Amino acid sequence: MNQTWTKYLPSFIREKVEGRHYLQNVIGNTGWQFADNILRMGIGLFIGIWVARYLGPDKYGLLSYALAFGALFLPIASLGLEEIVVRDIVRDPPSRNEILGSAFVLKLIGGTAAFVVPTAIVFLLRPTDSVGLWLVGITAFGNVFQAINIIESWFNSQVQAKYAAFARSTAFIACSVIKVALILTGSSLIAFAAVATIEGGLYALGLVVAYRAKSGFLMDWRATMAYARSLLRDSWPLLFTNISVIIYQRIDQVMLMEMVGSKEVGIYSVAVRLTEVWIFIPTVLFWSLFPSILEAKQISENLFYERLQKFYNLMALIAYTIAVPVTILSQWLVDTLFGEVYSRAGLMLAALIWANVFWSLEMARSAFLTSMNWNRFYLVSVFLACLLNVGLNFLLIPLYGGMGAVIASICAYWFAAHGSCFIFKPLFRTGAMLTRAILCPKVW
């Protein structure tokens, strides 16, 4: 039976999808995630601009620093389990309660550590900086809610992202209203940090309600030592990979704070925000198409690589479609949206937006590596990219400030996604496929 939304499609498209139920599920799943992310992108950008204008570069830089510092420990909370849980549920549906229960316990332990450790580090390094301690402690507490977010992996494994999307949107809208109230009442910087954690808690609550309504009871989950060991055995390369990824994604803001100051962090963060606002597109496509990549792997090698090439091409094409107009309009966007006080972010944005091409391809390549269980290659790639980024930041930030961090980020993203493929012989074919996608991203 066709899904009802297909009747609204043009006839020539409807003919292509009729009777293809899995394809309909993928399209519907992607549609829900796009709707959720577009809503959050639009409202979030508007509220983010308002917050940045309200706080000014110095305070906005402090808030961005705290969020970046807390995010450095997010991989400890997630433990790299998301993709592994999706894979295992797709392979072994009857064991879902053991898989989810074991992953929940592991992530609860990791989330607690991801709250305690960064708070303790700031306390030890800056014992007199009470504002910094509160900012980092409050934002890092949100890492604890990552345990409940394992429910999102269940919905992704069933190609039912709409339930997670609804929970996420509800939490986001509620917290957007809170941010507006904080601005109108002239609230402190600490209050804005608290909202980020509140949003994580509301999202976790929404996931629990959605899972109870559609899938069962959390009390049915059963954590077992056998499944916990199995999950950690496969996820530890992804854990260290995610640590390396988050370092080369967020260390620039931390290093800018230590080497230049909060004002430069605030200006650079505007360029980062306008760059990252588009990241939801490759993320949505990944979680919608990843199950089909896994399925193709079980059917035939030819189908597997055919789908991968189309996936790489699609990711590159979408990234180009975004990067070109943003580059042209970058200075106008920054001046119009954030004001002249953030004007120097215009040139940073014009360059940094091209990092999204490599970010998108890196995400697509992770589907291949996970399918092959070659996560160790991914770990080494992003670890080397992390070292490259940190080294370039040390060299370039003192010379060029935020623009130095931009150059370092672009180089690191390219190496992690594409350049590293030519270091390992088993990845030569993947490197050639990514090169083809970069030079000629033909989808059809």
Residue pairs with C-beta under 8 A, 6 or more apart in sequence:
2 17
2 18
2 19
2 21
2 24
3 24
3 25
3 28
5 28
5 31
6 14
6 17
6 18
6 24
7 14
9 17
17 23
17 24
17 27
22 159
22 292
25 159
26 159
26 288
26 289
26 291
26 292
28 162
29 159
29 160
29 161
29 162
29 287
29 288
30 161
30 284
30 285
30 288
32 161
32 162
32 165
33 161
33 165
33 280
33 284
33 287
33 288
34 280
34 281
34 284
35 165
36 161
36 165
36 166
36 168
36 169
37 280
37 281
37 283
37 284
38 280
39 169
39 172
39 173
40 168
40 169
40 172
40 280
41 277
41 278
41 280
43 172
43 173
43 176
44 172
44 176
44 277
45 273
45 274
45 277
45 337
47 176
47 179
47 180
48 273
49 337
49 338
50 179
50 180
50 183
51 60
51 179
51 183
51 192
52 60
52 266
52 269
52 270
52 273
52 338
52 342
53 338
53 339
54 183
55 63
55 189
55 192
55 266
56 266
56 341
57 262
57 263
57 266
57 267
57 341
57 342
58 262
58 263
58 266
59 189
59 262
59 266
60 266
60 269
61 257
61 261
61 262
61 263
61 264
61 265
61 266
61 267
61 269
62 131
62 132
62 135
62 189
62 262
62 265
63 135
63 189
63 192
63 193
64 253
64 265
64 266
64 269
64 272
65 132
65 135
65 253
65 254
65 257
65 262
65 265
66 132
66 135
66 136
66 138
66 139
66 193
67 139
67 193
67 196
68 250
68 251
68 253
68 254
69 118
69 122
69 136
69 139
69 140
69 250
69 254
70 118
70 136
70 139
70 140
70 142
70 143
71 246
71 249
71 250
72 118
72 246
72 247
72 250
72 251
72 254
73 113
73 114
73 117
73 118
73 140
73 143
74 114
74 143
74 146
74 242
74 246
75 239
75 242
75 243
75 245
75 246
76 110
76 111
76 113
76 114
76 117
76 143
76 239
76 243
77 107
77 110
77 111
77 113
77 114
77 143
77 144
77 146
77 147
78 107
78 110
78 146
78 149
78 239
78 242
79 106
79 107
79 110
79 232
79 235
79 239
80 235
80 236
80 237
80 238
80 239
80 240
80 241
80 242
81 103
81 106
81 107
81 150
81 153
81 231
81 235
81 238
82 150
82 152
82 153
82 156
83 238
83 290
83 366
83 370
84 231
84 234
84 235
84 238
84 370
85 99
85 100
85 103
85 150
85 153
85 154
85 157
85 231
86 153
86 156
86 157
86 290
86 291
87 294
87 370
88 95
88 99
88 230
88 231
89 95
89 96
89 99
89 100
89 153
89 154
89 157
90 157
90 291
90 294
90 295
92 99
95 227
96 154
97 216
97 220
97 221
97 222
98 221
98 222
98 223
98 224
98 227
99 227
99 231
100 150
100 151
100 153
100 154
100 221
101 221
101 222
101 223
101 224
101 227
102 222
102 223
102 224
102 227
102 228
102 231
103 150
103 153
103 231
104 147
104 148
104 150
104 221
104 223
105 147
105 223
105 228
106 228
106 231
106 232
107 146
107 147
107 149
107 150
108 144
108 147
110 146
110 147
111 143
111 144
111 145
111 146
111 147
112 144
114 140
114 143
114 144
114 146
115 137
115 140
115 141
115 143
115 144
118 136
118 137
118 140
119 133
119 136
119 137
119 140
122 129
122 132
122 133
122 136
122 137
123 133
126 132
126 133
131 189
131 190
134 190
134 193
135 189
135 190
135 193
138 190
138 193
138 194
138 196
138 197
139 193
139 196
139 197
141 197
142 196
142 197
142 199
142 200
142 201
145 200
145 201
145 203
145 204
148 204
148 205
148 207
148 208
149 203
149 204
149 207
151 164
151 207
151 208
151 210
151 211
152 164
152 207
154 211
154 215
155 161
155 163
155 164
155 210
155 211
156 164
156 287
156 290
156 291
157 291
159 288
159 291
160 214
161 284
161 287
161 288
163 207
163 210
163 211
163 214
164 207
164 210
166 206
166 210
167 203
167 205
167 206
167 207
167 209
167 210
168 203
168 206
170 202
170 206
171 199
171 200
171 202
171 203
171 205
171 206
172 199
172 203
174 199
174 202
175 195
175 196
175 198
175 199
175 202
178 195
178 198
179 192
179 195
181 187
182 191
182 192
182 195
208 218
211 218
212 218
234 373
234 375
237 375
237 376
237 378
237 379
238 370
238 375
238 378
238 379
240 379
240 383
241 375
241 378
241 379
241 382
241 383
244 379
244 382
244 383
244 385
244 386
245 382
245 386
245 416
247 386
247 389
247 390
248 382
248 385
248 386
248 388
248 389
248 390
248 409
248 412
248 413
248 416
249 409
251 386
251 389
251 390
251 393
252 268
252 389
252 393
252 397
252 405
252 408
252 409
253 265
253 268
253 269
253 272
253 405
255 390
255 393
255 394
255 397
255 405
256 264
256 265
256 268
256 397
256 401
256 402
256 405
257 265
259 397
259 398
260 397
260 401
260 402
264 401
264 402
266 342
267 342
267 344
267 345
267 348
267 402
268 345
268 348
268 401
268 402
268 405
268 406
270 334
270 338
270 342
270 345
270 349
271 334
271 345
271 348
271 349
271 352
271 402
271 406
272 352
274 326
274 330
274 333
274 334
274 337
274 345
274 349
274 353
275 349
275 352
275 353
275 355
275 356
278 322
278 326
278 353
278 356
279 356
279 359
281 318
281 322
281 360
282 315
282 318
282 319
282 356
282 359
282 360
282 363
282 364
283 363
285 311
285 314
285 315
285 318
286 363
286 364
286 366
286 367
289 307
289 311
289 367
290 367
290 370
292 307
293 304
293 307
293 308
293 311
293 367
293 368
293 371
294 371
296 303
296 304
296 306
296 307
297 304
297 371
297 372
304 371
305 433
308 364
308 367
308 368
308 433
309 433
309 436
309 437
310 443
311 364
311 367
312 361
312 364
312 365
312 433
312 434
312 436
312 437
312 441
313 436
313 437
313 441
313 442
313 443
314 441
314 443
315 360
315 361
315 363
315 364
315 437
316 357
316 360
316 361
316 437
316 438
316 441
317 441
317 443
318 360
319 356
319 357
319 359
319 360
319 361
320 357
320 441
322 353
322 356
323 353
323 354
323 356
323 357
326 333
326 349
326 350
326 353
327 350
327 353
327 354
330 346
330 347
330 349
330 350
330 353
331 343
331 346
331 347
331 350
332 346
333 346
333 349
334 342
334 343
334 345
334 346
334 349
335 343
335 346
338 345
344 402
345 402
347 403
348 402
348 403
348 406
351 403
351 406
351 407
351 410
352 406
352 409
352 410
354 410
355 409
355 410
355 413
355 414
357 438
358 410
358 413
358 414
358 416
358 417
358 418
359 413
359 417
361 417
361 418
361 434
361 437
361 438
362 413
362 416
362 417
365 378
365 417
365 421
365 430
365 434
366 378
368 374
368 430
369 375
369 377
369 378
374 426
377 424
377 426
377 427
380 420
380 424
381 415
381 416
381 420
381 421
381 423
382 416
384 415
384 416
384 420
384 423
385 412
385 413
385 415
385 416
385 420
386 412
388 408
388 411
388 412
388 415
389 408
389 409
389 411
389 412
392 404
392 407
392 408
392 411
392 412
393 404
393 405
393 408
395 404
396 403
396 404
396 405
396 407
396 408
397 404
397 405
397 408
398 404
400 407
417 434
418 431
418 434
418 435
418 438
420 427
421 427
421 428
421 430
421 431
421 434
422 428
422 431
